Amino acid sequence: MTLSERYHRNILMFGAEGQKKLRNTSVLVAGAGGLGSAIIQPLALLGVKSIASVDDEGLDETNRNRLIGARATDPIGMSKVLIADRNIKEINPDVDSIPLPYSIISEAAFEAVKAVDWVFGCFDGDGPRAILNELCAAYKKPYIDLASDVPEQTGYGGRVCVSLGNDGCLDCLGELDHDAVRRYFETADNLAQQNAIYGIDKMALEEKGPSVAPLNGVIASLAAMEFMVAVTGLRAPASLLRYRGHMSMVTVGRDLPRPDCHRCKGIWGKGSAAGIERYLEIPHLRRVKAS
Ligand SMILES: [Zn+2]
């Protein structure tokens, strides 16, 4: 493989071998919203082999404060993955772009996950995170999950979780809200009943919280860094990085993963025998929001 001058400054950082590894690496980005569009940009600039972007949503007016690559002239309703596709091609025509205008909980997206080398999750909710975490485990795909988080009163920030093998993931590092995952699996009718009994909190209503470009950019850049060092061999990636924006601080998680993790120890490498495809049979799971 001959490398163009475009990658000269990359090669000074991690060598021609590192660049070749990136050029041979296919990735999938699930969720092409604020976080997804922000991670697609450095991935295209790094010069990966291909980027599959997965999102079934269209642009709305409130996305314009943070969607990287969206233009003021883009019409409301324009597919977010077509915006991603245009952005990838305009940044780096070396990179194959595969826009997939589907929910991550779809046959097309599941097949795409199985076909790539690395997977990025850029969701608003923990339900699709939990499913993608399991899918990546069953098919041994390195999975980087991005989250920006703006809880009321407790500050603002986010985190990046890198699951490279079968020793630490979103679940066993304590990064999944199991109540939120449980609610995701409920039908709309059951949720309405529970809300009537137990009351409704803001998260349950799926109200849109704050989301700003600089915060998404920090989280996406942290994720792109861990991906870059892992693929090129500069160093081992951190499994958990937490950004506390209100304190101007990034910390590295030191907690050990739970030893009995269903994902890491139960279904790892089992492929179709892990049964993750059963989620495709549950139609109401296809409601997914990108961050
Ligand atoms: Zn785990």
Residues whose N, C-alpha, C, O or C-beta is under 5 A from the ligand:
A	BS01	ZN	G168 C169 D171 C172 C261 R263 C264
